[in-house]
Amino acid sequence: MNILLALIPVTLLIVVVAIGIFFWAVNHRQFDDLDSPGVLPLMEEEPVKPAQDDATATTPADAGDDGQPGPSR
């Protein structure tokens, strides 16, 4: 019977923490869009290629004989 004196406060603490986590998630918009994440893996889209900076862009002068970028000979 003494175990109830320990289990009831522990259970109430767990419930309060769970409610706090739920309200934190609602305030941080975790439940706004529930449908899209489940469909995203099924969509077939071309991957977006990252844009190159002007400093790192290759020019035809940087290309080797085969047209691939590389060190000049």
N, CA, C and O of each residue as an XYZ file, in Angstrom:
292
protein
N       0.825     -1.198      0.000
C       0.000      0.000      0.000
C       0.868      1.261      0.000
O       0.454      2.303     -0.509
N       2.069      1.162      0.571
C       2.958      2.321      0.598
C       3.469      2.678     -0.799
O       3.854      3.821     -1.045
N       3.474      1.706     -1.711
C       3.955      1.980     -3.060
C       3.055      2.994     -3.770
O       3.520      3.727     -4.642
N       1.782      3.041     -3.408
C       0.862      4.018     -4.000
C       1.283      5.446     -3.661
O       1.059      6.369     -4.444
N       1.887      5.617     -2.500
C       2.344      6.953     -2.114
C       3.481      7.432     -3.028
O       3.698      8.635     -3.171
N       4.186      6.509     -3.630
C       5.252      6.874     -4.564
C       4.750      6.907     -6.003
O       5.138      7.781     -6.779
N       3.881      5.950     -6.364
C       3.442      5.849     -7.763
C       2.508      6.976     -8.189
O       2.581      7.431     -9.331
N       1.643      7.430     -7.310
C       0.693      8.492     -7.690
C       1.429      9.791     -8.022
O       1.140     10.367     -9.070
N       2.352     10.289     -7.210
C       3.072     11.511     -7.602
C       3.927     11.332     -8.859
O       4.020     12.247     -9.678
N       4.549     10.163     -9.017
C       5.358      9.918    -10.213
C       4.481      9.927    -11.454
O       4.859     10.494    -12.479
N       3.321      9.308    -11.370
C       2.389      9.284    -12.497
C       1.889     10.685    -12.816
O       1.804     11.056    -13.986
N       1.561     11.462    -11.803
C       1.116     12.839    -12.037
C       2.229     13.674    -12.672
O       1.959     14.519    -13.525
N       3.464     13.444    -12.266
C       4.587     14.157    -12.865
C       4.735     13.799    -14.342
O       4.961     14.679    -15.173
N       4.613     12.525    -14.671
C       4.715     12.093    -16.073
C       3.587     12.702    -16.907
O       3.821     13.119    -18.041
N       2.386     12.758    -16.372
C       1.250     13.342    -17.089
C       1.482     14.833    -17.328
O       1.211     15.331    -18.421
N       1.974     15.541    -16.328
C       2.230     16.977    -16.480
C       3.315     17.221    -17.537
O       3.199     18.146    -18.342
N       4.360     16.398    -17.536
C       5.421     16.539    -18.540
C       4.874     16.256    -19.936
O       5.202     16.976    -20.879
N       4.049     15.222    -20.085
C       3.471     14.888    -21.387
C       2.576     16.016    -21.899
O       2.611     16.349    -23.083
N       1.785     16.598    -21.017
C       0.924     17.718    -21.422
C       1.781     18.923    -21.817
O       1.468     19.616    -22.785
N       2.848     19.170    -21.078
C       3.745     20.280    -21.428
C       4.405     20.079    -22.784
O       4.516     21.022    -23.567
N       4.843     18.856    -23.064
C       5.458     18.568    -24.368
C       4.428     18.725    -25.482
O       4.759     19.235    -26.553
N       3.192     18.300    -25.252
C       2.145     18.454    -26.260
C       1.908     19.921    -26.578
O       1.855     20.296    -27.749
N       1.764     20.760    -25.556
C       1.512     22.177    -25.807
C       2.726     22.855    -26.433
O       2.561     23.780    -27.228
N       3.939     22.422    -26.097
C       5.138     22.957    -26.761
C       5.091     22.632    -28.251
O       5.392     23.489    -29.083
N       4.718     21.407    -28.592
C       4.656     21.003    -29.999
C       3.582     21.784    -30.755
O       3.784     22.160    -31.910
N       2.461     22.025    -30.119
C       1.397     22.796    -30.770
C       1.856     24.231    -30.996
O       1.602     24.795    -32.061
N       2.523     24.830    -30.022
C       2.989     26.211    -30.161
C       4.086     26.351    -31.201
O       4.244     27.424    -31.783
N       4.848     25.292    -31.449
C       5.919     25.341    -32.446
C       5.473     24.759    -33.783
O       6.309     24.386    -34.606
N       4.175     24.680    -34.004
C       3.554     24.293    -35.267
C       3.988     22.918    -35.770
O       4.202     22.740    -36.969
N       4.120     21.963    -34.885
C       4.499     20.612    -35.275
C       3.347     19.847    -35.918
O       3.580     18.851    -36.603
N       2.114     20.290    -35.712
C       0.951     19.565    -36.209
C       0.237     20.305    -37.328
O      -0.920     19.995    -37.614
N       0.885     21.276    -37.975
C       0.221     22.051    -39.016
C      -0.057     21.241    -40.273
O      -1.167     21.312    -40.801
N       0.896     20.484    -40.768
C       0.742     19.744    -42.013
C       1.029     18.268    -41.747
O       2.188     17.856    -41.694
N      -0.012     17.488    -41.582
C       0.159     16.082    -41.254
C       0.133     15.175    -42.487
O       0.519     14.009    -42.400
N      -0.318     15.697    -43.639
C      -0.472     14.857    -44.825
C       0.769     14.841    -45.715
O       1.126     13.784    -46.237
N       1.428     15.969    -45.902
C       2.548     16.050    -46.841
C       3.740     15.167    -46.476
O       4.283     14.529    -47.378
N       4.181     15.083    -45.233
C       5.359     14.257    -44.948
C       5.187     12.790    -45.331
O       6.169     12.136    -45.683
N       3.981     12.262    -45.275
C       3.763     10.882    -45.652
C       3.801     10.652    -47.152
O       4.036      9.530    -47.600
N       3.573     11.704    -47.936
C       3.522     11.581    -49.389
C       4.855     11.959    -50.030
O       5.126     11.553    -51.160
N       5.681     12.717    -49.342
C       6.935     13.197    -49.921
C       7.833     12.087    -50.468
O       8.401     12.278    -51.544
N       7.999     10.943    -49.804
C       8.858      9.897    -50.379
C       8.301      9.300    -51.673
O       9.050      8.708    -52.450
N       7.014      9.447    -51.910
C       6.402      8.871    -53.102
C       6.498      9.774    -54.316
O       6.315      9.310    -55.442
N       6.780     11.049    -54.114
C       6.861     12.002    -55.219
C       8.158     11.814    -55.987
O       9.218     11.597    -55.399
N       8.059     11.899    -57.313
C       9.235     11.771    -58.162
C       9.573     13.144    -58.731
O       8.916     13.626    -59.654
N      10.579     13.748    -58.181
C      11.029     15.047    -58.651
C      12.508     14.981    -58.941
O      13.241     14.189    -58.348
N      12.939     15.825    -59.864
C      14.360     15.929    -60.155
C      15.046     16.601    -58.974
O      14.526     17.579    -58.436
N      16.190     16.101    -58.568
C      16.911     16.774    -57.491
C      17.377     18.157    -57.934
O      17.752     18.358    -59.089
N      17.347     19.078    -57.027
C      17.761     20.445    -57.325
C      19.271     20.516    -57.298
O      19.902     20.126    -56.316
N      19.847     21.011    -58.371
C      21.300     21.148    -58.437
C      21.707     22.439    -57.746
O      21.095     23.478    -57.989
N      22.722     22.403    -56.894
C      23.149     23.623    -56.204
C      23.756     24.611    -57.190
O      24.447     24.224    -58.132
N      23.493     25.876    -56.961
C      24.046     26.921    -57.805
C      25.528     27.087    -57.504
O      25.953     26.966    -56.355
N      26.311     27.364    -58.537
C      27.740     27.571    -58.346
C      28.023     29.057    -58.172
O      27.384     29.909    -58.787
N      28.995     29.340    -57.320
C      29.427     30.720    -57.146
C      30.256     31.130    -58.354
O      30.757     30.280    -59.091
N      30.399     32.442    -58.552
C      31.211     32.926    -59.657
C      32.675     32.533    -59.479
O      33.368     32.282    -60.465
N      33.150     32.478    -58.246
C      34.548     32.165    -57.992
C      34.843     30.688    -58.237
O      35.968     30.342    -58.599
N      33.863     29.817    -58.048
C      34.108     28.394    -58.208
C      33.581     27.845    -59.529
O      33.717     26.653    -59.802
N      32.981     28.702    -60.347
C      32.441     28.228    -61.623
C      33.593     27.880    -62.566
O      34.615     28.565    -62.607
N      33.402     26.808    -63.313
C      34.438     26.412    -64.263
C      34.175     27.084    -65.596
O      33.032     27.313    -65.989
N      35.234     27.385    -66.260
C      35.148     27.997    -67.582
C      35.730     27.026    -68.592
O      36.442     26.099    -68.205
N      35.452     27.208    -69.868
C      36.038     26.314    -70.866
C      37.567     26.307    -70.826
O      38.180     25.309    -71.207
N      38.193     27.388    -70.378
C      39.650     27.431    -70.306
C      40.164     26.479    -69.216
O      41.286     25.978    -69.303
N      39.328     26.232    -68.180
C      39.717     25.326    -67.103
C      39.538     23.861    -67.503
O      40.062     22.967    -66.838
N      38.803     23.614    -68.580
C      38.498     22.240    -68.963
C      39.696     21.612    -69.665
O      40.479     22.296    -70.324
N      39.824     20.295    -69.511
C      40.906     19.564    -70.162
C      40.532     19.226    -71.600
O      39.602     19.812    -72.154
N      41.247     18.290    -72.204
C      40.988     17.900    -73.591
C      39.631     17.222    -73.733
O      38.986     17.335    -74.776
N      39.201     16.530    -72.709
C      37.934     15.803    -72.807
C      36.744     16.659    -72.409
O      35.624     16.153    -72.353
N      36.953     17.937    -72.131
C      35.869     18.814    -71.785
C      35.505     18.784    -70.312
O      34.612     19.515    -69.883
N      36.173     17.960    -69.538
C      35.899     17.858    -68.119
C      36.813     18.834    -67.368
O      37.959     19.043    -67.765
N      36.304     19.429    -66.285
C      37.144     20.333    -65.508
C      38.326     19.567    -64.905
O      38.194     18.407    -64.513
N      39.430     20.206    -64.842
C      40.597     19.570    -64.263
C      41.820     20.445    -64.417
O      41.738     21.530    -64.991
N      42.950     19.990    -63.913
C      44.164     20.808    -64.012
C      44.644     20.854    -65.461
O      44.523     19.887    -66.213
N      45.180     21.987    -65.814
C      45.695     22.129    -67.183
C      47.084     21.490    -67.260
O      47.804     21.417    -66.264
N      47.443     21.034    -68.454
C      48.718     20.322    -68.636
C      49.809     21.221    -69.089
O      50.938     20.772    -69.286
